[in-house]
Structures are given as C-alpha cells and as structure tokens.
Amino acid sequence: MIIFGGVGDLSARKLLPALYMAHLHGNLPPHTRIIAIGRRDWTRDEYLAFMQKQSRPFVDSKAMDVQAWESFLAAFDYVNLDVSKAEDYVRLASSTRPGVQRVFYLATAPNLFASICDSLSAAGLVDQQSRVVLEKPLGHDLASAQAINTAVSQHFAENQIYRIDHYLGKETVQNLMVLRFGNAIFGPLWQAPYIKSVQITVAESVGVGSRAGFYDDTGAMRDMVQNHLLQLLCIVAMEPPVSLDPDAVRDEKLKVLRSLRPMTLTDIGRDTVRGQYKAGAIDGETVKGYLDETNVPQDSGTETFVALRAQINNWRWANVPFFLRTGKRLQKRQSEIVIEFSDLPFSIIPSGPRTGANRLIIKLQPEESIQLQMMAKEPGSGMHMQPVTLNLDLQQAFTARRAEAYERLLIDVIRGRLMHFMRRDELEAAWTWVEPILNGWKELGDTPRNYPAGTWGPAAASALVAREGMSWVEET
Ligand code: BG6
C-alpha cells in the first residue's frame, strides 16, 4: 500500500490507526508493506517517530499491543517524493517489488490526483491488479470531478477505483441496508404515503479547527452534503437492489440521485438555509466564531451549516420531503436519520399531549441505536395513549468488536469489495444536483445566517420544517 499524503492529518489520525487495527486483527495480508509518501526529506526512522507521536495517540488505548505496534511499524517505509517530479516516481518504483499487488491511497488535495496517476503509470507502477483509493472531496464542482475521473480512468479501470466516503463504512449505515432489506415488516410501509417525511442530521460540535485553509474554500455543502448526506439519503430511498453485487447496489443509488428534483432559484431561496457560527458556548466552554478561527478571512461567506428540503421525483417518494441538515459547532455531536410515518387516518383513542406519529430513529453517532417510537396505553383507568420507544441496542445485541469506518473500508479495498465505494456516475450525479445550488446561492447573493455556537443552527432552519407542520427531532 502506497499512501500519498502519508504525513498528512488524515493519515495520522485515521488511516494509520485503521491500518494498525486491521493488522492487530490479522486482516492485512501476510508480507504487506506500506510505503508512506511525503514531501519532507525524512528518513524511515523519522517517519516512524512521526507515527509514534502523531498516530499512536489515535489508537484506542485498549487496543494498543506493544508487540503488534512494533510489527506494524516494521511493515513501513518512507519515500520522500515531489509529486510533480517524474524521476521521483522512478525512485519509488525501485523501492517496490515487481509483480506484487499495489494499492495507491491518494490522501492529497484532489487537484493532484490526475498528475499522480499519470506519473505512477509512466513509472510502470500500475498494472491490472493495482487499485487506487481516492479521498474526498473529489473535485470542487461537476467539471473538476469529471476531469479527475477522466484522468484517473486513463490508467485504472472503474473496478480498480475506490472513491471513499467514510460514512459508507460506518456500521449503522451498512446496517440500514439490512434493516430495510432484511425485515419484511418495513417493505410495504417504506414509501409514500405511509412515510410522511425523512430527516437526516449530521451535527458536529467541533469547529473548523486547523483546517480553515481547506474548509474556507469548501464549505458544508461540498464537505458534507454532496457526499455523506446524499449517500445516506440514497440508502434510505433506494429501491431494493437485485443482489448485493456492487454494481447492483450502486445502480439503485444512482437512480435516487438522478431522481432528485433539480432546484430552481426560487426553490433555493425557499428550501435551503446556509449558516455560519458565531462565538458561543459548547458544554459550558466558550468557543470562537468562524471568522475568528485561524486562517479564516474576515469577510468569509463560507457556510458552516446547511439545511435543505430535497424532493425525490419518483413513485415511491412523491411529495415526501427529505430534510437534510449538517453543521459545525452545533449543540452536540449527533447524527441520525428519522423516518416519520404518517399520522393515523382517524383516531378513536384520546391522545396525550406528547402523542405523535410513529418514528423510526436510526442513530449513527455518537452511539449507535435503532429506535421505533410507538403508541402504548398509558396505565390507568382511562384509554389514553402515549409514545414509548422500542430500543434496539446494537452494542448490547452484538458484543463482537465493531471496526471503525476507515478500517472496514481499507479491508474492503484490500479484498476488492467495491460495494461501499462510489462509482463515477454516482459521484457525478451528486455534483449535478449540488452544483446548481452552489451557483444559485452566488446568483442570489445569499450570505450565510449567523448562529451562535452551541445551538442547532439558524432559526430559519427550524422555519424550513415548521412550514410543513414539522420540527427537527433533536432530543431523542
Ligand atoms: C469529513 C469532513 O469528511 O467528515 C469533516 O471533511 C467532518 O469536516 C467529518 O468533520 C465528519 O466525520 P465523522 O465520522 O466524525 O462524522
């Protein structure tokens, strides 16, 4: 495995700890070698010292086995390489053995993907068994995504390309498919008019941290909605695939993306809300506003929050609103999908003040659980109903270790399993829907609304759902 961006933040915090976990559990093939690539003129020992200092703290201390960590380090090499210099790739080629299977992990800025693939190929490093992993964000808009895809496809066939979206590696996200397609009870109900609305929230309490250089140019729409939230929407909304064949699954997700109703300028003005956090408090601690974060321009109009109402134009979902919401510096880290079923056509039972529709709540983070809100009789002499929750505690039901998303996806790459990676047409369909919204904001001169850190975002986001007599599910 050859990791471009081997000295980067993603490698240190996510990839290397995930590879260590795979190694610890015997999921790396024997004789695996990992070559980290970086621009720093380091020796191998200096790289190992970097891993020790920057990566090891991200390994769960309960999983730290000194012997396993040492044998993991033994698999590493470091190659100092300037991605723009052909001769450096020749040097890289000389440090890999011929005939072995190579996985190239491109954890660099996406504008380098094309030239890295060209140079790897020119140095004779790419063959039919090679695989390439492309980190997000894949492009800045549709044209740049297409350009990258075309360039990479000159050297790798589509089934050698793994476009990673780590949300697809999360256990609960994968479980959503089993929930939908492994339980007969949901089948008939999983559509309009039995489902009234779908909410997808990915709320983070962290701010932009040290990533402003990247983030200010990106914003929440490109960073989160274009990929993670739309992928979640696809899994909720797709038709049953004919099998678990990767293309069968991805065909169905593609159909959902293509069915998303394109937004006109009027829709954008009415159905989207952008926000930017101001100073505030989270868990009792004062935190800065976005404009005061290091490296953020004083006049930045980048959104750190997006809420929108999407519509899927097909028979299954006609008139069912999909409310999507994501933001940084929100009240707490909470990611969940809420399927709200329709109201009773008519009720003979008197309701209590909290009575509501049935809801299926799939919590992804911080804890994973699946809850079904049902109505039950309130104890007492009368016939009153109140909501109660059927709670599927997955941690309790399955005691087996749950791998972290990156670990699971890296193992998939090694084993050649493409199901949880985005295909080119899917990625481009997602950009096709998102890009007009980004352009529309510009055209409308839209500026993000302020929200204090530690809240649930701008009030307009509540108004977006309130308009249809609903509210965001926040405390469940
Ligand atoms: C990344 C985004 O893709 O996902 C980050 O670039 C974000 O901005 C992160 O913080 C969230 O991932 P998770 O797994 O912590 O929800």
Boltz pocket constraint, residues with backbone or C-beta under 6 A from the ligand:
constraints:
  - pocket:
      binder: B
      contacts: [[A, 136], [A, 166], [A, 204], [A, 223], [A, 365]]
      max_distance: 6.0
